C-alpha cells in the first residue's frame, strides 16, 4: 500500500513524527526514500510563542534533528503562518510543483481533525495539489495526530521502529515539555498494533485513494 517513494506533508514540525514516524523510519530502513514538507514552522506552538520568530527557528532545528533520526535527508519548510494556514492558489501550485518534482508513489498527510485548523487546511491543499499535479501518486493516506481516526482502514506494523520514533519525537523538546506526546503516542500505537493487526505496535491511516 505505501510505496518506497513517499512524500509527507505535515502542518507543523512534530506532526510527521507523531503520526507516521515509525512508518517513515521503516520505509527508509528498507531502502526507500521519504521527503517531508512542513507547511508552517509552528511559531505559535507555545504559550509565550517567543519573540521575533525565535520559536520558528527552534522548531525548525528540532525538525531537522528529528528528520536525521528517522533517516530523512530531504525536506522543505514552506513557512506559512502557524494557525492561519490558507489554501491559496499560489500555495496549492507550490505544493503541486513539489509533488511533480518528486513523483511520489505515496503521499501521506495529516487527517482532517477538527481540533486544529491547520490540519484541515493541509489536507485541503494536498488533495487539490494532487489533482493539479495530474494524480502522479498511486496512493494518498492520512495519518492521525490530535484526533484518532475512527474509520482507519490501513495499519502499518511499526513494532521494530517504536524506539526510533520516540527518539525522533524527543528532539521536539519545546513541544514535549508542554504535552508528553511520547507517552500518548506509545499508548496509541500499542493499541493500534494489538487491536488493529495483532502486532506489538502499529500506525493507523485512512486511505483516501489507492490505484
N, C-alpha and C positions, 0 to 999 in steps of 0.2 A: 504493500500500500504506500508506504513512504519510500521514495526513491533515494538514490545516492547523491543527487544534486538537489540541495534544499535551500530555499530562501525563507528566512524567518523574519516576520515583521512584529516588532514589539512597541507598544505605545510609550513605554518608559524603560530605562535601564533597570533590570531585575526581572521584568515580566517574562522574558525569554527563558531565564534560568528557572524561575518558579514553575512556569507552565510546561516547558519541554526540555529542560536542561539535561535530563537523563537520555532522552532520545537524541539530542544533538551529540552528546559525548559518544553514544553508541554508533551513530552514523559515521562519525569521524574515525573512531577506532576500527570500523570495518572498511576504511579506505574511501569513504565518501567525502563530499565537500559541503560545507554549510556556510552561508553568508547571512549576517544579521543586519537588519535595518532598524535603527531606533528612531521612531517618529519624533519624539521630544527627548530632551536631556533631563527631564524630571526636576527642573529647578524649583518647583513648589512642593517638593517631597518631604519637607519637614515643617514644623510649626513656625520656626523663625525664618525659614526659607533662605537665610544667608543674604548678604547684600552684594550688589554689583555682579551678579551672575556667579558667585563663588560656588554655590551648591551645584550648579550645572557642571562646572569643571570637576568638582569632587565626584559626581556621579558618572561622568564620562571616564574618569580614571578608574573608578570601581568597575565599570562595564568592561573596559579593556582588560583588567586583571581577571575578571570572571571569564571573558572570552578566551583568554590564554589558557586558563584551567580546563575549559571544555575542549580546547584544541582548535579554536576558530582563529583564522588568520586574516579574514577579510570582513569588513563591516562598514556601515555608513551611519553617520549622525546627521539627521535631517534638521535638527534644531528648531522644530516647530514649537509654538508656545504651549507649555505644560498646562493642562486643564482647559485649554482653549483651542484645541486642535480642530481645524475646519477642513472639510473635503472640498478644497478649492480646485478649479480646473488645472491650475498650474501645478499643484501638488500631485494630483492624480496623474498628470502627464509625467512628472518626475518619477513617480513610482513605477509607471508603465515602462519608462525607459530603463529603469534598473532591472525590471523583470525581463525585458527584451535583451539586455546586455548579458545577463547570467543564464537565461534559458533554463530555469529550474525544472526538474521533474516534479517536485512537490513544493507547494507553498504552505507555510504554517503561519497563522496569525491568531491574535487574541480573540477569544469568544466575546460576543456582543453582550456582556453583562450590563445590568442597569445601574450598578454601583458607581462606575467611573465612565464619564462621557468619552474620554479619550479612547477607551477600548471599543466603544460603539463606533466611533468615527474611524478608527483604524480599520475595522472590518469593512466599513462602507468604502473607504479609499481603496483598500486592497482588492475588493471584489470588482469595483469599477475599473481599476487599473488593469486587472487581469483580462477583462473583456477588451479594453483598449489595446492591450498587447497581443490580442489575437488568440487568447486561450492557449498560450505556449505550454503551460504546465499541465501535467497529466492528472494532478490531484491538488485539492485545496482542503486543508483541515484546520479546525480551530482548537486551540489549547485552552485550558482553564486556569484562571488566576484568582480573581476575587470571588467568583461565584462558581461552585461546582456545576458541571454541565449535567442537566437532568437526563437528556436524551443522547448521551455519548454513545457512539456506535463503532469506536475503534480503540483498542488498547495496545500500547507498546510495552513489552516486557523490558523493564529497566532495572531488574534486580541486581545486575552486576555494576551498575553505574550510579547507585544512590550516593555513595561516598564522594564521587567526583562532583555530582550535582550539589551536594551540601557544601563542599569545599568552595565551589564557584559561588554559591549563594552567600557564603561568609565574606566574600570580597565586598559585598554591599553593606559595609559597616554602618553607613549613615541611615540605612533603612532597617536593618535587622535590630538595631538598638531601640527602635520605636515599636516594631512588632516582630516577635520571634518567628519569622517566616519558616525558618528551618524546621522548627518543631511542627508547625501546622502542615507543611508540605510533606514531611516524612510520614505523618499520620495519614494524610490524604492518599499518598502514593502506596502506602501499605494497604489501605482499604481498596483502592483500585486494583491492586495486584491480586489480593485474596478473593475479593468478591467479583471482580471482572473476568479474570482469566486463570485463576488458581495459581498465581505466581507470587513470589515474595513481595515484589514492588512493580508498579506499572504506572504509566501516564495515560490519561484518558483524553480522547479527542472527539470532535464532531466532524464527520465527513460532510463537506459542502458539495463537492463533486469529485468523481473519480472516473476517468476514461478507461 
